[in-house]
């Protein structure tokens, strides 16, 4: 009668069928909601006497979704707990007889006996936010591991479900946000952008970005404005994906045969004749004195370069390099106005391969002066 395609139940598991039927029953039994008085072709029949044929297998699927024993219904992994965290009872609390409503609160609690489990969860969440912020700069091998990304988002949701509690008969987080995190790997694979999980932008800047996209949409009614805004967002996603495909095609066709710097102009510049003076350069080549934002080269680094490279008069020092396999290596005294960032790499020495800390990168000209090589100080 309601027009719902019951064949869709075959695509759901028992828990999903249980929640669908339960919520549907509570929705349709409400006296404030009424069925439409007229028929809707192919979707709804107003007559209560209309006959609806329901297959026996659909009846059986619904009956199986309401067993008497809860433990036999839910899968065993739902009862797995976390160390030093109290396991949820998962019980349904009846309506309050005095007030006639369900007991749902806006407060929440952490079911941990001590801070160890909460600290580990916060560390895991920080790692997740770091991935959201810097995923575009990861090596291609890690960035294309979609199964690992999807599993990470699902594990984060599982930990949140088992550790945080918002009251009986209530959800522990907003359904939309939980569903988005469970689809993290799939969204990243389809869009090549996390969008909803960008901790660098945040909700405020995402709102500002949305306003920028909708700036040229015609404000001639809500429907027209929404339609044109969605079209602009769709066009932007298509262009971003097209640019990504072009970049991958060029990389696969030609490939990088040598290591390069991440930008054209160096980060620091100093001359052998005036080695005490160091200039900080922006991307346009404008010079300024090093400050707390740009950081500065250590005196030991400059002394090492002056003694190691006697043939170089002007030193162009970089803080970031891109290897031929598209791996990004950073050596920033101050990264994005926040804190130092010095990557570690494996270096092949005469006695074996050992880890080393990257201090900086510099450009070394060839003997004829026509070409330059990327050199690193570790």
Secondary structure, DSSP 8 states (H G I E B T S, - for coil): -----GGGGGGS-HHHHHHHHHHHHHHHT-TT----SS-BTTTB---TT------HHHHHHHHHTS-S-HHHHS-GGGG---TTB-----------TTT-S----S--EE-BSSHHHHHHHHHHHHHHHHHHHHGGGS-HHHHT-HHHHHHHHHHHHHHHHHHEE--TTS-SS-HHHHHHHHTHHHHHHHHSS-GGG-TTTHHHHHHHHHHHHGGGS--SSHHHHHHHHHHHHHHHHHHHHHHHHHHHHHHHHT---S-EESSSS-SEEEESTTTT-EEEE-TT--EEE--TTT----HHHHHHHHHH-TT-SEEEEESEEE-TTS-EEEEEEEETTTEEEE-EEEEEETTEEEEEE--EEEEEE-SSSS-EEEEEE-
